[in-house]
Amino acid sequence: MLPPELPPLPALTRAEGELIDRYLEVLDLLGRINPTRSGSTYRSLRAAQALAAKAAELRDALTLMHNRGESELHTETLTRALRVLDGERRSRLVTVPSPEEV
């Protein structure tokens, strides 16, 4: 049996797609650095080293959007894209877990 099909990604500009991709990469790295969830200082160190480059790529995606005149983020569309790409789960890795999770 095949897994359920994910809803399609909403239509995004190339710059919006870059923004979403870079944002999720930064979230993933922050999740690896999170001291409440990480078990290895080496893993956290490697993620922290990569974070600077990914943050710069995120900045560049936003700069491109701004330079193209995309002055507003279409939050409904970007929210749908983040949900399709598992952004809710990935963002929970950045937060402090509740006492029930520990």
KETOR-239481 format. One line per 2 residues: number of its first residue (from 1); their letters; for each residue x, y, z of C-alpha. Coordinates in steps of 0.5 Angstrom, whole numbers, plus 2048, in hexadecimal, padded with zeros to 3 digits. Example, Ala and Ser with C-alpha at 12.3 -4.5 7.8 and 13.67 -1.06 7.14 Angstrom:
1 = AS = 819 7F7 810; 81B 7FE 80E
//
This chain:
1 = ML = 800 800 800; 803 807 7FE
3 = PP = 803 80D 803; 7FE 812 803
5 = EL = 7FF 817 7FD; 801 81E 800
7 = PP = 7FE 824 7FE; 801 828 7F8
9 = LP = 806 82D 7FA; 802 834 7F8
11 = AL = 805 838 7F2; 80B 83C 7F5
13 = TR = 810 841 7F1; 817 83E 7F1
15 = AE = 819 843 7F6; 813 841 7FB
17 = GE = 816 839 7FA; 81D 83B 7FB
19 = LI = 81A 83F 802; 816 839 804
21 = DR = 81C 834 803; 821 838 806
23 = YL = 81C 83A 80C; 81B 832 80D
25 = EV = 823 831 80D; 824 836 812
27 = LD = 81F 833 816; 822 82C 815
29 = LL = 828 82E 818; 826 832 81E
31 = GR = 822 82C 81F; 829 828 81F
33 = IN = 82C 82D 824; 826 82D 829
35 = PT = 829 82B 82F; 823 828 832
37 = RS = 823 823 82C; 82A 822 82A
39 = GS = 82E 81D 82D; 835 81E 82A
41 = TY = 839 825 82A; 83C 823 824
43 = RS = 836 822 820; 834 829 823
45 = LR = 83A 82C 821; 83A 82A 81A
47 = AA = 833 82D 819; 835 833 81C
49 = QA = 83A 834 817; 836 832 812
51 = LA = 830 837 814; 834 83E 812
53 = AK = 835 83C 80B; 82D 83A 80B
55 = AA = 82B 840 80F; 82F 844 809
57 = EL = 82B 840 804; 825 842 807
59 = RD = 827 849 807; 828 849 800
61 = AL = 822 846 7FE; 81E 84B 802
63 = TL = 823 851 7FF; 821 84E 7F8
65 = MH = 81A 84E 7F9; 81A 855 7FC
67 = NR = 81F 857 7F6; 819 855 7F1
69 = GE = 814 859 7F4; 811 853 7F8
71 = SE = 810 858 7FE; 80B 853 802
73 = LH = 80B 84C 804; 804 848 802
75 = TE = 804 845 809; 7FE 840 807
77 = TL = 801 83D 801; 808 83D 805
79 = TR = 804 83A 80B; 801 834 806
81 = AL = 808 833 803; 80B 832 80A
83 = RV = 806 82D 80C; 807 829 806
85 = LD = 80E 829 807; 80D 827 80E
87 = GE = 80F 82D 811; 80B 82D 817
89 = RR = 80F 826 81A; 815 829 818
91 = SR = 814 830 81C; 812 82C 822
93 = LV = 819 829 822; 81B 831 824
95 = TV = 817 831 82A; 818 82F 831
97 = PS = 814 828 832; 80E 828 836
99 = PE = 80F 824 83D; 80B 81F 83A
101 = EV = 810 81E 834; 816 81D 839
//
